[in-house]
């Protein structure tokens, strides 16, 4: 399951061209086309396996709708997910690691290789995100203040909060 999920992430977020797949501007691929392309490139996935990965995925990373599939967030290829701007909760969290703190203190949170800065709705999720890279450090984001200052927030289908940049003044460091 994890292997299939990583394969989907690679081709639905970052490198569809590697298997000759095209995503539309919303990031959608035809399920049939994805399965055919994967099989042709030596990674056979059955429709049942695909459905199971999408349904059982711990972060609900993928959405299937009307015979199409897309990643809910995390792209590096240009896509417009068409998510409406919404009012965020007063506080959001960002999980990172100590070695990034000097740069984050200086310039705030940047999207780096993704399209947006990814923020978590709770501290536990942020700890998991940070722990991917080492000992997690959780930053508290004054999302309500940012919203009142005119920053835009969107929420992905799987509950990740997205914004363009978090200035250092809106961050609380541990
Ligand atoms: C850091 C996973 C230096 C940032 C997770 C992070 C998430 C800076 C890294 C989703 C910086 C970027 C996203 C700055 C931010 N200077 N470093 N100014 N601003 N950083 O992977 O938030 O499993 O692109 O702290 O669960 O770690 O893919 O972002 O450590 O939801 O579905 O630069 O990815 O979801 O790393 O993770 P990433 P992220 P999936």
Backbone and ligand atoms as CSV (ligand in chain L), in Angstrom:
chain,resi,resn,atom,element,x,y,z
A,1,UNK,N,N,0.839,-1.211,0.000
A,1,UNK,CA,C,0.000,0.000,0.000
A,1,UNK,C,C,0.873,1.260,0.000
A,2,UNK,N,N,1.910,1.239,0.849
A,2,UNK,CA,C,2.772,2.421,0.936
A,2,UNK,C,C,3.519,2.624,-0.377
A,3,UNK,N,N,3.943,1.493,-0.959
A,3,UNK,CA,C,4.651,1.570,-2.230
A,3,UNK,C,C,3.756,2.184,-3.313
A,4,UNK,N,N,2.505,1.766,-3.334
A,4,UNK,CA,C,1.579,2.307,-4.342
A,4,UNK,C,C,1.317,3.781,-4.053
A,5,UNK,N,N,1.140,4.121,-2.773
A,5,UNK,CA,C,0.875,5.521,-2.420
A,5,UNK,C,C,2.046,6.420,-2.831
A,6,UNK,N,N,3.254,5.942,-2.621
A,6,UNK,CA,C,4.426,6.742,-3.016
A,6,UNK,C,C,4.509,6.863,-4.539
A,7,UNK,N,N,4.150,5.788,-5.221
A,7,UNK,CA,C,4.153,5.818,-6.683
A,7,UNK,C,C,3.132,6.856,-7.179
A,8,UNK,N,N,1.962,6.875,-6.532
A,8,UNK,CA,C,0.937,7.857,-6.915
A,8,UNK,C,C,1.433,9.269,-6.645
A,9,UNK,N,N,2.063,9.474,-5.489
A,9,UNK,CA,C,2.556,10.815,-5.157
A,9,UNK,C,C,3.557,11.278,-6.216
A,10,UNK,N,N,4.448,10.388,-6.564
A,10,UNK,CA,C,5.465,10.778,-7.547
A,10,UNK,C,C,4.824,11.229,-8.861
A,11,UNK,N,N,3.797,10.474,-9.305
A,11,UNK,CA,C,3.267,10.747,-10.642
A,11,UNK,C,C,2.059,11.675,-10.660
A,12,UNK,N,N,1.372,11.828,-9.528
A,12,UNK,CA,C,0.227,12.748,-9.504
A,12,UNK,C,C,0.592,14.116,-8.917
A,13,UNK,N,N,1.803,14.196,-8.296
A,13,UNK,CA,C,2.210,15.490,-7.734
A,13,UNK,C,C,3.410,16.087,-8.455
A,14,UNK,N,N,4.328,15.208,-8.848
A,14,UNK,CA,C,5.649,15.733,-9.224
A,14,UNK,C,C,6.062,15.466,-10.666
A,15,UNK,N,N,5.821,14.252,-11.142
A,15,UNK,CA,C,6.452,13.884,-12.414
A,15,UNK,C,C,5.551,12.999,-13.281
A,16,UNK,N,N,4.350,13.490,-13.647
A,16,UNK,CA,C,3.447,12.662,-14.463
A,16,UNK,C,C,4.087,12.264,-15.795
A,17,UNK,N,N,4.942,13.144,-16.310
A,17,UNK,CA,C,5.525,12.882,-17.634
A,17,UNK,C,C,6.423,11.652,-17.636
A,18,UNK,N,N,6.962,11.312,-16.489
A,18,UNK,CA,C,7.820,10.135,-16.392
A,18,UNK,C,C,7.124,8.886,-16.939
A,19,UNK,N,N,5.787,8.784,-16.736
A,19,UNK,CA,C,5.063,7.624,-17.264
A,19,UNK,C,C,4.100,8.051,-18.378
A,20,UNK,N,N,4.370,9.219,-18.964
A,20,UNK,CA,C,3.564,9.674,-20.099
A,20,UNK,C,C,2.141,10.047,-19.721
A,21,UNK,N,N,1.956,10.456,-18.465
A,21,UNK,CA,C,0.617,10.806,-17.991
A,21,UNK,C,C,0.416,12.316,-18.127
A,22,UNK,N,N,-0.825,12.725,-18.452
A,22,UNK,CA,C,-1.102,14.168,-18.439
A,22,UNK,C,C,-2.133,14.456,-17.370
A,23,UNK,N,N,-1.860,15.526,-16.630
A,23,UNK,CA,C,-2.835,16.008,-15.650
A,23,UNK,C,C,-3.521,17.219,-16.265
A,24,UNK,N,N,-4.818,17.391,-16.001
A,24,UNK,CA,C,-5.449,18.624,-16.477
A,24,UNK,C,C,-5.098,19.760,-15.515
A,25,UNK,N,N,-5.652,20.956,-15.763
A,25,UNK,CA,C,-5.191,22.109,-14.973
A,25,UNK,C,C,-5.590,21.976,-13.502
A,26,UNK,N,N,-6.576,21.131,-13.231
A,26,UNK,CA,C,-6.959,20.895,-11.837
A,26,UNK,C,C,-6.173,19.765,-11.189
A,27,UNK,N,N,-5.250,19.195,-11.939
A,27,UNK,CA,C,-4.423,18.120,-11.378
A,27,UNK,C,C,-5.020,16.729,-11.550
A,28,UNK,N,N,-6.115,16.629,-12.304
A,28,UNK,CA,C,-6.806,15.334,-12.470
A,28,UNK,C,C,-6.185,14.506,-13.584
A,29,UNK,N,N,-6.140,13.177,-13.363
A,29,UNK,CA,C,-5.775,12.213,-14.403
A,29,UNK,C,C,-6.930,11.220,-14.525
A,30,UNK,N,N,-7.150,10.673,-15.732
A,30,UNK,CA,C,-8.127,9.602,-15.897
A,30,UNK,C,C,-7.594,8.366,-15.170
A,31,UNK,N,N,-8.445,7.731,-14.375
A,31,UNK,CA,C,-8.022,6.535,-13.646
A,31,UNK,C,C,-7.522,5.461,-14.624
A,32,UNK,N,N,-8.277,5.248,-15.708
A,32,UNK,CA,C,-7.888,4.208,-16.685
A,32,UNK,C,C,-6.515,4.494,-17.253
A,33,UNK,N,N,-6.290,5.782,-17.560
A,33,UNK,CA,C,-5.009,6.172,-18.160
A,33,UNK,C,C,-3.860,5.955,-17.171
A,34,UNK,N,N,-4.113,6.305,-15.922
A,34,UNK,CA,C,-3.087,6.107,-14.889
A,34,UNK,C,C,-2.738,4.630,-14.766
A,35,UNK,N,N,-3.771,3.772,-14.696
A,35,UNK,CA,C,-3.509,2.332,-14.517
A,35,UNK,C,C,-2.746,1.785,-15.723
A,36,UNK,N,N,-3.142,2.250,-16.920
A,36,UNK,CA,C,-2.461,1.768,-18.131
A,36,UNK,C,C,-1.003,2.243,-18.138
A,37,UNK,N,N,-0.789,3.518,-17.824
A,37,UNK,CA,C,0.566,4.074,-17.852
A,37,UNK,C,C,1.453,3.372,-16.825
A,38,UNK,N,N,0.900,3.121,-15.644
A,38,UNK,CA,C,1.691,2.456,-14.597
A,38,UNK,C,C,2.077,1.052,-15.052
A,39,UNK,N,N,1.107,0.315,-15.589
A,39,UNK,CA,C,1.373,-1.052,-16.060
A,39,UNK,C,C,2.434,-1.037,-17.140
A,40,UNK,N,N,2.283,-0.107,-18.094
A,40,UNK,CA,C,3.255,-0.026,-19.198
A,40,UNK,C,C,4.661,0.279,-18.688
A,41,UNK,N,N,4.733,0.938,-17.535
A,41,UNK,CA,C,6.049,1.275,-16.997
A,41,UNK,C,C,6.463,0.332,-15.870
A,42,UNK,N,N,5.904,-0.877,-15.919
A,42,UNK,CA,C,6.397,-1.935,-15.030
A,42,UNK,C,C,5.902,-1.854,-13.602
A,43,UNK,N,N,4.811,-1.110,-13.364
A,43,UNK,CA,C,4.274,-1.006,-12.011
A,43,UNK,C,C,2.771,-1.245,-12.085
A,44,UNK,N,N,2.404,-2.519,-12.262
A,44,UNK,CA,C,0.986,-2.849,-12.457
A,44,UNK,C,C,0.199,-2.622,-11.170
A,45,UNK,N,N,-0.882,-1.858,-11.290
A,45,UNK,CA,C,-1.802,-1.629,-10.163
A,45,UNK,C,C,-3.183,-2.040,-10.654
A,46,UNK,N,N,-3.913,-2.818,-9.863
A,46,UNK,CA,C,-5.269,-3.177,-10.274
A,46,UNK,C,C,-6.221,-2.069,-9.812
A,47,UNK,N,N,-7.392,-1.978,-10.460
A,47,UNK,CA,C,-8.373,-0.973,-10.020
A,47,UNK,C,C,-8.736,-1.156,-8.543
A,48,UNK,N,N,-8.791,-2.409,-8.081
A,48,UNK,CA,C,-9.136,-2.671,-6.667
A,48,UNK,C,C,-8.048,-2.141,-5.750
A,49,UNK,N,N,-6.798,-2.397,-6.127
A,49,UNK,CA,C,-5.694,-1.891,-5.301
A,49,UNK,C,C,-5.738,-0.373,-5.235
A,50,UNK,N,N,-6.002,0.248,-6.373
A,50,UNK,CA,C,-6.036,1.709,-6.402
A,50,UNK,C,C,-7.129,2.227,-5.470
A,51,UNK,N,N,-8.319,1.626,-5.594
A,51,UNK,CA,C,-9.433,2.067,-4.736
A,51,UNK,C,C,-9.083,1.893,-3.264
A,52,UNK,N,N,-8.418,0.775,-2.949
A,52,UNK,CA,C,-8.078,0.498,-1.558
A,52,UNK,C,C,-7.054,1.517,-1.035
A,53,UNK,N,N,-6.049,1.831,-1.852
A,53,UNK,CA,C,-5.036,2.805,-1.426
A,53,UNK,C,C,-5.701,4.163,-1.178
A,54,UNK,N,N,-6.593,4.538,-2.075
A,54,UNK,CA,C,-7.248,5.845,-1.939
A,54,UNK,C,C,-8.125,5.868,-0.682
A,55,UNK,N,N,-8.845,4.778,-0.436
A,55,UNK,CA,C,-9.775,4.742,0.700
A,55,UNK,C,C,-9.033,4.600,2.023
A,56,UNK,N,N,-7.953,3.812,2.039
A,56,UNK,CA,C,-7.308,3.466,3.305
A,56,UNK,C,C,-6.139,4.385,3.637
A,57,UNK,N,N,-5.796,5.290,2.708
A,57,UNK,CA,C,-4.611,6.127,2.914
A,57,UNK,C,C,-4.720,6.918,4.207
A,58,UNK,N,N,-3.640,6.881,4.998
A,58,UNK,CA,C,-3.698,7.517,6.315
A,58,UNK,C,C,-4.006,9.006,6.236
A,59,UNK,N,N,-3.575,9.663,5.179
A,59,UNK,CA,C,-3.828,11.109,5.091
A,59,UNK,C,C,-4.860,11.465,4.028
A,60,UNK,N,N,-5.526,10.473,3.494
A,60,UNK,CA,C,-6.487,10.705,2.395
A,60,UNK,C,C,-5.844,11.623,1.348
A,61,UNK,N,N,-4.691,11.199,0.875
A,61,UNK,CA,C,-3.912,12.043,-0.042
A,61,UNK,C,C,-4.518,12.169,-1.430
A,62,UNK,N,N,-5.396,11.200,-1.800
A,62,UNK,CA,C,-5.907,11.167,-3.174
A,62,UNK,C,C,-7.428,11.179,-3.162
A,63,UNK,N,N,-7.989,11.780,-4.209
A,63,UNK,CA,C,-9.441,11.824,-4.371
A,63,UNK,C,C,-9.777,11.197,-5.708
A,64,UNK,N,N,-10.747,10.272,-5.722
A,64,UNK,CA,C,-11.273,9.740,-6.986
A,64,UNK,C,C,-12.680,10.292,-7.150
A,65,UNK,N,N,-12.963,10.805,-8.352
A,65,UNK,CA,C,-14.261,11.426,-8.605
A,65,UNK,C,C,-14.565,11.285,-10.089
A,66,UNK,N,N,-15.681,10.682,-10.409
A,66,UNK,CA,C,-16.102,10.595,-11.813
A,66,UNK,C,C,-15.039,9.996,-12.731
A,67,UNK,N,N,-14.415,8.907,-12.299
A,67,UNK,CA,C,-13.441,8.229,-13.163
A,67,UNK,C,C,-12.096,8.916,-13.245
A,68,UNK,N,N,-11.925,9.963,-12.406
A,68,UNK,CA,C,-10.642,10.669,-12.402
A,68,UNK,C,C,-10.040,10.628,-11.005
A,69,UNK,N,N,-8.738,10.846,-10.932
A,69,UNK,CA,C,-8.041,10.834,-9.643
A,69,UNK,C,C,-7.105,12.026,-9.571
A,70,UNK,N,N,-6.935,12.603,-8.384
A,70,UNK,CA,C,-5.892,13.615,-8.205
A,70,UNK,C,C,-5.351,13.558,-6.777
A,71,UNK,N,N,-4.174,14.138,-6.603
A,71,UNK,CA,C,-3.624,14.314,-5.267
A,71,UNK,C,C,-4.308,15.532,-4.652
A,72,UNK,N,N,-4.612,15.459,-3.358
A,72,UNK,CA,C,-5.349,16.546,-2.707
A,72,UNK,C,C,-4.472,17.756,-2.417
A,73,UNK,N,N,-3.159,17.539,-2.344
A,73,UNK,CA,C,-2.224,18.648,-2.093
A,73,UNK,C,C,-0.825,18.151,-2.356
A,74,UNK,N,N,0.150,19.037,-2.198
A,74,UNK,CA,C,1.550,18.625,-2.214
A,74,UNK,C,C,2.223,18.633,-3.573
A,75,UNK,N,N,1.571,19.246,-4.572
A,75,UNK,CA,C,2.147,19.232,-5.921
A,75,UNK,C,C,3.399,20.092,-6.042
A,76,UNK,N,N,4.274,19.666,-6.953
A,76,UNK,CA,C,5.317,20.584,-7.419
A,76,UNK,C,C,5.065,20.963,-8.876
A,77,UNK,N,N,4.309,20.165,-9.633
A,77,UNK,CA,C,3.919,20.596,-10.985
A,77,UNK,C,C,2.828,21.651,-10.844
A,78,UNK,N,N,2.756,22.572,-11.810
A,78,UNK,CA,C,1.736,23.620,-11.688
A,78,UNK,C,C,0.320,23.064,-11.854
A,79,UNK,N,N,-0.490,23.184,-10.827
A,79,UNK,CA,C,-1.909,22.829,-10.924
A,79,UNK,C,C,-2.688,23.870,-10.138
A,80,UNK,N,N,-3.946,24.040,-10.535
A,80,UNK,CA,C,-4.826,24.907,-9.778
A,80,UNK,C,C,-5.921,24.020,-9.206
A,81,UNK,N,N,-5.855,23.787,-7.890
A,81,UNK,CA,C,-6.805,22.862,-7.270
A,81,UNK,C,C,-8.197,23.473,-7.168
A,82,UNK,N,N,-8.303,24.775,-7.445
A,82,UNK,CA,C,-9.618,25.426,-7.422
A,82,UNK,C,C,-10.234,25.485,-6.033
A,83,UNK,N,N,-9.390,25.520,-5.006
A,83,UNK,CA,C,-9.922,25.553,-3.638
A,83,UNK,C,C,-10.327,26.982,-3.286
A,84,UNK,N,N,-11.495,27.163,-2.682
A,84,UNK,CA,C,-11.905,28.512,-2.296
A,84,UNK,C,C,-11.080,29.014,-1.110
A,85,UNK,N,N,-10.927,30.335,-1.032
A,85,UNK,CA,C,-10.274,30.929,0.139
A,85,UNK,C,C,-11.247,30.820,1.305
A,86,UNK,N,N,-10.750,30.382,2.460
A,86,UNK,CA,C,-11.612,30.258,3.638
A,86,UNK,C,C,-10.929,30.872,4.859
A,87,UNK,N,N,-11.755,31.227,5.842
A,87,UNK,CA,C,-11.219,31.803,7.070
A,87,UNK,C,C,-10.574,30.681,7.899
A,88,UNK,N,N,-9.318,30.879,8.299
A,88,UNK,CA,C,-8.645,29.824,9.069
A,88,UNK,C,C,-9.012,29.913,10.547
A,89,UNK,N,N,-8.704,28.869,11.316
A,89,UNK,CA,C,-8.819,28.997,12.765
A,89,UNK,C,C,-7.799,30.011,13.275
A,90,UNK,N,N,-7.960,30.482,14.486
A,90,UNK,CA,C,-7.077,31.506,15.061
A,90,UNK,C,C,-5.611,31.049,15.025
A,91,UNK,N,N,-5.404,29.753,15.249
A,91,UNK,CA,C,-4.048,29.221,15.353
A,91,UNK,C,C,-3.897,27.971,14.494
A,92,UNK,N,N,-2.790,27.893,13.758
A,92,UNK,CA,C,-2.424,26.673,13.024
A,92,UNK,C,C,-1.000,26.307,13.432
A,93,UNK,N,N,-0.530,25.155,12.988
A,93,UNK,CA,C,0.786,24.667,13.426
A,93,UNK,C,C,1.634,24.271,12.220
A,94,UNK,N,N,2.943,24.361,12.391
A,94,UNK,CA,C,3.853,23.903,11.342
A,94,UNK,C,C,4.951,23.061,11.983
A,95,UNK,N,N,5.102,21.847,11.481
A,95,UNK,CA,C,6.132,20.963,12.016
A,95,UNK,C,C,7.381,21.035,11.157
A,96,UNK,N,N,8.518,21.290,11.808
A,96,UNK,CA,C,9.771,21.379,11.075
A,96,UNK,C,C,10.881,20.798,11.944
A,97,UNK,N,N,12.125,21.089,11.609
A,97,UNK,CA,C,13.258,20.608,12.420
A,97,UNK,C,C,14.222,21.763,12.698
A,98,UNK,N,N,15.036,21.591,13.724
A,98,UNK,CA,C,15.897,22.657,14.227
A,98,UNK,C,C,16.804,23.283,13.182
A,99,UNK,N,N,17.310,22.472,12.259
A,99,UNK,CA,C,18.296,23.038,11.334
A,99,UNK,C,C,17.697,24.100,10.401
A,100,UNK,N,N,16.359,24.115,10.251
A,100,UNK,CA,C,15.742,25.122,9.380
A,100,UNK,C,C,15.404,26.418,10.133
A,101,UNK,N,N,15.518,26.384,11.477
A,101,UNK,CA,C,15.004,27.527,12.255
A,101,UNK,C,C,15.697,28.856,11.961
A,102,UNK,N,N,17.033,28.871,11.793
A,102,UNK,CA,C,17.651,30.181,11.503
A,102,UNK,C,C,17.057,30.831,10.253
A,103,UNK,N,N,16.890,30.044,9.192
A,103,UNK,CA,C,16.327,30.602,7.956
A,103,UNK,C,C,14.870,31.000,8.153
A,104,UNK,N,N,14.116,30.170,8.897
A,104,UNK,CA,C,12.692,30.478,9.107
A,104,UNK,C,C,12.540,31.734,9.970
A,105,UNK,N,N,13.413,31.897,10.968
A,105,UNK,CA,C,13.357,33.126,11.781
A,105,UNK,C,C,13.615,34.357,10.916
A,106,UNK,N,N,14.506,34.221,9.952
A,106,UNK,CA,C,14.882,35.365,9.118
A,106,UNK,C,C,13.827,35.682,8.062
A,107,UNK,N,N,13.306,34.657,7.388
A,107,UNK,CA,C,12.434,34.945,6.235
A,107,UNK,C,C,11.024,34.377,6.356
A,108,UNK,N,N,10.723,33.732,7.479
A,108,UNK,CA,C,9.401,33.140,7.643
A,108,UNK,C,C,9.316,31.807,6.932
A,109,UNK,N,N,8.086,31.261,6.859
A,109,UNK,CA,C,7.884,29.978,6.174
A,109,UNK,C,C,7.648,30.218,4.697
A,110,UNK,N,N,8.415,29.500,3.879
A,110,UNK,CA,C,8.280,29.601,2.424
A,110,UNK,C,C,7.830,28.253,1.871
A,111,UNK,N,N,7.194,28.258,0.690
A,111,UNK,CA,C,6.697,26.998,0.112
A,111,UNK,C,C,7.812,26.028,-0.286
A,112,UNK,N,N,9.027,26.500,-0.401
A,112,UNK,CA,C,10.146,25.687,-0.855
A,112,UNK,C,C,9.774,25.033,-2.199
A,113,UNK,N,N,9.834,23.694,-2.325
A,113,UNK,CA,C,9.581,23.126,-3.660
A,113,UNK,C,C,8.091,22.924,-3.947
A,114,UNK,N,N,7.227,23.207,-2.989
A,114,UNK,CA,C,5.794,23.017,-3.235
A,114,UNK,C,C,5.165,24.346,-3.649
A,115,UNK,N,N,3.809,24.331,-3.793
A,115,UNK,CA,C,3.132,25.562,-4.216
A,115,UNK,C,C,2.763,26.446,-3.047
A,116,UNK,N,N,2.639,25.818,-1.885
A,116,UNK,CA,C,2.165,26.559,-0.715
A,116,UNK,C,C,2.932,26.116,0.513
A,117,UNK,N,N,2.878,26.928,1.535
A,117,UNK,CA,C,3.299,26.496,2.861
A,117,UNK,C,C,2.175,25.600,3.391
A,118,UNK,N,N,2.550,24.451,3.938
A,118,UNK,CA,C,1.550,23.505,4.465
A,118,UNK,C,C,1.468,23.665,5.981
A,119,UNK,N,N,0.259,23.863,6.486
A,119,UNK,CA,C,0.058,24.043,7.922
A,119,UNK,C,C,-0.915,22.985,8.439
A,120,UNK,N,N,-0.733,22.604,9.686
A,120,UNK,CA,C,-1.546,21.538,10.278
A,120,UNK,C,C,-2.571,22.135,11.225
A,121,UNK,N,N,-3.754,21.499,11.312
A,121,UNK,CA,C,-4.794,22.019,12.208
A,121,UNK,C,C,-4.513,21.741,13.667
A,122,UNK,N,N,-3.629,20.797,13.977
A,122,UNK,CA,C,-3.353,20.500,15.377
A,122,UNK,C,C,-1.874,20.164,15.565
A,123,UNK,N,N,-1.466,20.254,16.809
A,123,UNK,CA,C,-0.067,20.061,17.171
A,123,UNK,C,C,0.405,18.632,16.859
A,124,UNK,N,N,-0.463,17.643,17.088
A,124,UNK,CA,C,-0.077,16.237,16.876
A,124,UNK,C,C,0.294,16.005,15.420
A,125,UNK,N,N,-0.507,16.554,14.515
A,125,UNK,CA,C,-0.216,16.387,13.086
A,125,UNK,C,C,1.102,17.071,12.749
A,126,UNK,N,N,1.312,18.264,13.302
A,126,UNK,CA,C,2.550,19.005,13.018
A,126,UNK,C,C,3.769,18.225,13.515
A,127,UNK,N,N,3.625,17.566,14.647
A,127,UNK,CA,C,4.734,16.757,15.176
A,127,UNK,C,C,5.059,15.647,14.175
A,128,UNK,N,N,4.031,15.010,13.626
A,128,UNK,CA,C,4.272,13.936,12.640
A,128,UNK,C,C,4.961,14.480,11.393
A,129,UNK,N,N,4.532,15.656,10.941
A,129,UNK,CA,C,5.138,16.261,9.741
A,129,UNK,C,C,6.616,16.559,10.003
A,130,UNK,N,N,6.905,17.159,11.150
A,130,UNK,CA,C,8.290,17.494,11.481
A,130,UNK,C,C,9.152,16.245,11.637
A,131,UNK,N,N,8.550,15.198,12.219
A,131,UNK,CA,C,9.308,13.976,12.527
A,131,UNK,C,C,9.783,13.263,11.264
A,132,UNK,N,N,9.234,13.621,10.083
A,132,UNK,CA,C,9.735,13.031,8.827
A,132,UNK,C,C,11.206,13.398,8.609
A,133,UNK,N,N,11.643,14.492,9.238
A,133,UNK,CA,C,12.996,15.000,8.959
A,133,UNK,C,C,13.950,14.924,10.147
A,134,UNK,N,N,13.455,14.547,11.307
A,134,UNK,CA,C,14.328,14.498,12.482
A,134,UNK,C,C,13.513,14.771,13.735
A,135,UNK,N,N,14.155,15.350,14.731
A,135,UNK,CA,C,13.433,15.675,15.966
A,135,UNK,C,C,12.483,16.837,15.656
A,136,UNK,N,N,11.182,16.618,15.806
A,136,UNK,CA,C,10.244,17.652,15.368
A,136,UNK,C,C,10.239,18.895,16.246
A,137,UNK,N,N,10.094,20.037,15.601
A,137,UNK,CA,C,9.920,21.318,16.290
A,137,UNK,C,C,8.609,21.899,15.766
A,138,UNK,N,N,7.723,22.296,16.662
A,138,UNK,CA,C,6.423,22.806,16.226
A,138,UNK,C,C,6.369,24.326,16.371
A,139,UNK,N,N,6.056,24.995,15.278
A,139,UNK,CA,C,5.889,26.447,15.288
A,139,UNK,C,C,4.392,26.754,15.318
A,140,UNK,N,N,4.020,27.773,16.063
A,140,UNK,CA,C,2.619,28.171,16.143
A,140,UNK,C,C,2.416,29.357,15.204
A,141,UNK,N,N,1.419,29.257,14.357
A,141,UNK,CA,C,1.152,30.271,13.333
A,141,UNK,C,C,-0.085,31.065,13.725
A,142,UNK,N,N,0.052,32.392,13.796
A,142,UNK,CA,C,-1.085,33.257,14.137
A,142,UNK,C,C,-1.943,33.452,12.893
A,143,UNK,N,N,-2.690,32.394,12.534
A,143,UNK,CA,C,-3.433,32.386,11.271
A,143,UNK,C,C,-4.553,33.423,11.262
A,144,UNK,N,N,-5.209,33.592,12.406
A,144,UNK,CA,C,-6.289,34.579,12.487
A,144,UNK,C,C,-5.765,35.983,12.202
A,145,UNK,N,N,-4.645,36.346,12.816
A,145,UNK,CA,C,-4.034,37.665,12.571
A,145,UNK,C,C,-3.638,37.799,11.101
A,146,UNK,N,N,-3.064,36.740,10.551
A,146,UNK,CA,C,-2.655,36.790,9.138
A,146,UNK,C,C,-3.862,37.035,8.238
A,147,UNK,N,N,-4.947,36.324,8.532
A,147,UNK,CA,C,-6.168,36.465,7.737
A,147,UNK,C,C,-6.661,37.915,7.797
A,148,UNK,N,N,-6.657,38.493,9.011
A,148,UNK,CA,C,-7.102,39.889,9.150
A,148,UNK,C,C,-6.144,40.851,8.456
A,149,UNK,N,N,-4.885,40.432,8.301
A,149,UNK,CA,C,-3.908,41.247,7.558
A,149,UNK,C,C,-4.010,41.042,6.046
A,150,UNK,N,N,-4.923,40.180,5.607
A,150,UNK,CA,C,-5.126,40.015,4.162
A,150,UNK,C,C,-4.465,38.794,3.541
A,151,UNK,N,N,-3.858,37.924,4.337
A,151,UNK,CA,C,-3.299,36.685,3.773
A,151,UNK,C,C,-4.434,35.716,3.442
A,152,UNK,N,N,-4.254,34.982,2.361
A,152,UNK,CA,C,-5.271,34.032,1.915
A,152,UNK,C,C,-4.959,32.624,2.429
A,153,UNK,N,N,-5.977,31.942,2.888
A,153,UNK,CA,C,-5.843,30.551,3.344
A,153,UNK,C,C,-6.816,29.671,2.575
A,154,UNK,N,N,-6.361,28.476,2.256
A,154,UNK,CA,C,-7.233,27.470,1.644
A,154,UNK,C,C,-7.050,26.179,2.411
A,155,UNK,N,N,-8.065,25.313,2.331
A,155,UNK,CA,C,-7.955,24.026,3.007
A,155,UNK,C,C,-8.107,22.929,1.967
A,156,UNK,N,N,-7.144,22.017,1.919
A,156,UNK,CA,C,-7.203,20.937,0.933
A,156,UNK,C,C,-8.279,19.935,1.340
A,157,UNK,N,N,-8.625,19.053,0.394
A,157,UNK,CA,C,-9.672,18.063,0.659
A,157,UNK,C,C,-9.331,17.188,1.854
A,158,UNK,N,N,-8.042,17.060,2.182
A,158,UNK,CA,C,-7.669,16.211,3.322
A,158,UNK,C,C,-7.238,17.032,4.537
A,159,UNK,N,N,-7.706,18.285,4.604
A,159,UNK,CA,C,-7.566,19.032,5.858
A,159,UNK,C,C,-6.225,19.701,6.088
A,160,UNK,N,N,-5.377,19.768,5.049
A,160,UNK,CA,C,-4.121,20.508,5.177
A,160,UNK,C,C,-4.420,21.969,4.845
A,161,UNK,N,N,-3.902,22.890,5.680
A,161,UNK,CA,C,-4.108,24.324,5.415
A,161,UNK,C,C,-2.963,24.847,4.557
A,162,UNK,N,N,-3.307,25.648,3.550
A,162,UNK,CA,C,-2.329,26.122,2.576
A,162,UNK,C,C,-2.324,27.643,2.549
A,163,UNK,N,N,-1.140,28.225,2.555
A,163,UNK,CA,C,-1.012,29.672,2.382
A,163,UNK,C,C,0.306,29.950,1.667
A,164,UNK,N,N,0.492,31.183,1.204
A,164,UNK,CA,C,1.666,31.450,0.347
A,164,UNK,C,C,2.952,31.673,1.127
A,165,UNK,N,N,2.837,32.323,2.275
A,165,UNK,CA,C,4.034,32.704,3.016
A,165,UNK,C,C,3.614,33.062,4.426
A,166,UNK,N,N,4.379,32.652,5.405
A,166,UNK,CA,C,4.104,33.084,6.778
A,166,UNK,C,C,5.263,33.960,7.242
A,167,UNK,N,N,5.044,35.272,7.379
A,167,UNK,CA,C,6.117,36.167,7.826
A,167,UNK,C,C,6.541,35.802,9.253
A,168,UNK,N,N,7.811,36.049,9.586
A,168,UNK,CA,C,8.303,35.672,10.916
A,168,UNK,C,C,7.474,36.292,12.046
A,169,UNK,N,N,6.932,37.483,11.824
A,169,UNK,CA,C,6.179,38.152,12.892
A,169,UNK,C,C,4.930,37.361,13.281
A,170,UNK,N,N,4.453,36.494,12.405
A,170,UNK,CA,C,3.248,35.710,12.712
A,170,UNK,C,C,3.577,34.311,13.208
A,171,UNK,N,N,4.854,34.089,13.531
A,171,UNK,CA,C,5.270,32.766,14.014
A,171,UNK,C,C,5.655,32.842,15.479
A,172,UNK,N,N,5.275,31.802,16.246
A,172,UNK,CA,C,5.777,31.702,17.609
A,172,UNK,C,C,6.693,30.484,17.686
A,173,UNK,N,N,7.921,30.734,18.113
A,173,UNK,CA,C,8.923,29.665,18.183
A,173,UNK,C,C,8.956,29.087,19.599
A,174,UNK,N,N,9.286,27.798,19.721
A,174,UNK,CA,C,9.284,27.209,21.066
A,174,UNK,C,C,10.427,27.741,21.918
L,1,LIG,C1,C,11.041,24.091,5.670
L,1,LIG,C2,C,3.649,15.850,3.825
L,1,LIG,C3,C,14.293,26.974,5.287
L,1,LIG,C4,C,9.754,23.531,6.216
L,1,LIG,C5,C,3.405,16.437,5.186
L,1,LIG,C6,C,9.872,22.079,5.798
L,1,LIG,C7,C,2.827,17.811,4.881
L,1,LIG,C8,C,12.114,26.290,5.360
L,1,LIG,C9,C,10.655,22.135,4.514
L,1,LIG,C10,C,3.331,18.125,3.497
L,1,LIG,C11,C,11.684,27.627,5.164
L,1,LIG,C12,C,9.793,21.958,3.289
L,1,LIG,C13,C,4.280,19.285,3.513
L,1,LIG,C14,C,12.663,28.630,5.043
L,1,LIG,C15,C,9.962,26.366,5.328
L,1,LIG,N1,N,13.943,28.262,5.105
L,1,LIG,N2,N,13.418,25.964,5.412
L,1,LIG,N3,N,12.322,29.916,4.859
L,1,LIG,N4,N,10.345,27.631,5.143
L,1,LIG,N5,N,11.025,25.543,5.455
L,1,LIG,O1,O,8.055,18.664,2.549
L,1,LIG,O2,O,5.558,21.227,5.481
L,1,LIG,O3,O,3.095,12.939,3.088
L,1,LIG,O4,O,7.893,20.846,1.257
L,1,LIG,O5,O,9.672,23.702,7.615
L,1,LIG,O6,O,2.559,15.644,5.947
L,1,LIG,O7,O,7.411,19.453,5.646
L,1,LIG,O8,O,3.537,14.508,1.220
L,1,LIG,O9,O,6.919,20.723,3.505
L,1,LIG,O10,O,10.558,21.316,6.758
L,1,LIG,O11,O,1.444,17.887,4.894
L,1,LIG,O12,O,1.168,13.983,1.879
L,1,LIG,O13,O,11.244,23.421,4.453
L,1,LIG,O14,O,4.020,16.954,3.070
L,1,LIG,O15,O,2.496,15.291,3.312
L,1,LIG,O16,O,9.390,20.616,3.246
L,1,LIG,O17,O,5.366,18.999,4.385
L,1,LIG,P1,P,8.060,20.157,2.541
L,1,LIG,P2,P,6.349,20.137,4.870
L,1,LIG,P3,P,2.575,14.094,2.305
